[in-house]
Amino acid sequence: MALKIHNATKQFGHFTAVDGLSLAIEENDMFGFLGSNGAGKTTTFRMILGLIDPTSGSIEWDGKPIDYSTSSHIGYLPEERGLYPKMKVKDQIVYLGRLRGMTKHEASVQLTRWLDRFKVPEYADKKVEELSKGNQQKIQFIASVIHKPQLLILDEPFSGLDPVNVELLKEAVHEIKDQGSTIVFSSHRMEHVEELCQNLCIMQKGRPVVQGGLKNIKRDFGKKNISIHADFDLSGLKELDGVLKWKQTAEGVRLQVDREETAEKVLQNIYGKGFIRKFELEEPSLNDIFIEKAGASYE
Ligand SMILES: Nc1ncnc2c1ncn2[C@@H]1O[C@H](COP(=O)(O)OP(=O)(O)OP(=O)(O)O)[C@@H](O)[C@H]1O
């Protein structure tokens, strides 16, 4: 069951938030939907969910337009978290599960499983407002997956979580994928996207500026990084043809070069000048690509 977006545009008055977006997300993919602030990610998610209509274009899930009758197959973790603060976790999740077609018993069993999984079984009887922001986020995540959705949309799922909880959530997302769901998520943390996604799209001002498989995107970018640790001055490399960026690091320098062959020139240039502890040619990071294509850094 694939998600297909055909030439979707969303205008708010005269402002175009999403501009002719076409995307095909295959069944069981873990797809990264990236872009700088205001690029149109949440607007796209809201269109996918049928919360707002595209001004033009269409969105299909499993070959059909998405409407509320199919929404029980969809899970959504919104960027603006929306749990009822005064309600107990148990009551809230069971209520949301029932809205999505589960029995009370099924929803309770799933809630217990998830709370155990997140190592917080005692939260069932707590009010949401009694939990920290990060722990509320775990509950919100449970709310979005309790009914085992076929399509799961996660808007910034890792924001506000400590590294231990980020790992717990990543494992949970993997498990949901392994059970067959299709997952689309946005994140400003490029390293999470690199770790989790095979396919992605980078949006800028409502338009996709990069899309495809992560490996191909890196290969097509062309530029490479070189990490050098050495005991002598490497500042002369700034002037070498083909060296695009030069950055001092704790143990040496990191260069961005225009292509692989330039790495050879760099090595020839420093060979014999002193002790080289490390010389490594690296793929560009997704952050490098993001900065160049979307014009901003999240590091
Ligand atoms: N209901 C609305 N009315 C008017 N403008 C809107 C509305 N919703 C979104 N926008 C505008 O559309 C643009 C895209 O917003 P959107 O929330 O989709 O961005 P985003 O990529 O999710 O950004 P962020 O990373 O900051 O969450 C923004 O300029 C935003 O101000």
The ligand as an SDF file (V2000), in Angstrom:
LIG
                    3D

 31 33  0  0  0  0  0  0  0  0999 V2000
   -3.1500   27.7290    8.6220 N   0  0  0  0  0  0  0  0  0  0  0  0
   -2.1910   28.4740    8.0630 C   0  0  0  0  0  0  0  0  0  0  0  0
   -2.4400   29.7400    7.6380 N   0  0  0  0  0  0  0  0  0  0  0  0
   -1.4870   30.4840    7.0620 C   0  0  0  0  0  0  0  0  0  0  0  0
   -0.2110   30.0710    6.8630 N   0  0  0  0  0  0  0  0  0  0  0  0
    0.1000   28.8340    7.2700 C   0  0  0  0  0  0  0  0  0  0  0  0
   -0.8560   27.9590    7.8850 C   0  0  0  0  0  0  0  0  0  0  0  0
   -0.2490   26.7860    8.1720 N   0  0  0  0  0  0  0  0  0  0  0  0
    1.0370   26.9080    7.7650 C   0  0  0  0  0  0  0  0  0  0  0  0
    1.2430   28.1400    7.2150 N   0  0  0  0  0  0  0  0  0  0  0  0
    2.4940   28.6250    6.6560 C   0  0  0  0  0  0  0  0  0  0  0  0
    2.9540   27.6750    5.7080 O   0  0  0  0  0  0  0  0  0  0  0  0
    4.3670   27.5440    5.7630 C   0  0  0  0  0  0  0  0  0  0  0  0
    4.7480   26.0990    5.9800 C   0  0  0  0  0  0  0  0  0  0  0  0
    4.4130   25.7550    7.3040 O   0  0  0  0  0  0  0  0  0  0  0  0
    4.6520   24.2960    7.8690 P   0  0  0  0  0  0  0  0  0  0  0  0
    4.1270   24.2830    9.2760 O   0  0  0  0  0  0  0  0  0  0  0  0
    4.1010   23.3120    6.9310 O   0  0  0  0  0  0  0  0  0  0  0  0
    6.2390   24.2150    7.8660 O   0  0  0  0  0  0  0  0  0  0  0  0
    7.2150   23.0920    8.4400 P   0  0  0  0  0  0  0  0  0  0  0  0
    8.0770   22.6670    7.3250 O   0  0  0  0  0  0  0  0  0  0  0  0
    6.4260   22.0510    9.1500 O   0  0  0  0  0  0  0  0  0  0  0  0
    8.0870   23.9560    9.4630 O   0  0  0  0  0  0  0  0  0  0  0  0
    8.7520   23.5890   10.9030 P   0  0  0  0  0  0  0  0  0  0  0  0
    9.9860   22.7960   10.6210 O   0  0  0  0  0  0  0  0  0  0  0  0
    9.0680   24.9370   11.4520 O   0  0  0  0  0  0  0  0  0  0  0  0
    7.7140   22.8530   11.6990 O   0  0  0  0  0  0  0  0  0  0  0  0
    4.8440   28.4860    6.8600 C   0  0  0  0  0  0  0  0  0  0  0  0
    5.2960   29.6970    6.2890 O   0  0  0  0  0  0  0  0  0  0  0  0
    3.5960   28.6960    7.6910 C   0  0  0  0  0  0  0  0  0  0  0  0
    3.6120   29.9720    8.3130 O   0  0  0  0  0  0  0  0  0  0  0  0
  1  2  1  0
  2  3  1  0
  2  7  2  0
  3  4  2  0
  4  5  1  0
  5  6  2  0
  6  7  1  0
  6 10  1  0
  7  8  1  0
  8  9  2  0
  9 10  1  0
 10 11  1  0
 11 12  1  0
 11 30  1  0
 12 13  1  0
 13 14  1  0
 13 28  1  0
 14 15  1  0
 15 16  1  0
 16 17  2  0
 16 18  1  0
 16 19  1  0
 19 20  1  0
 20 21  2  0
 20 22  1  0
 20 23  1  0
 23 24  1  0
 24 25  2  0
 24 26  1  0
 24 27  1  0
 28 29  1  0
 28 30  1  0
 30 31  1  0
M  END
$$$$
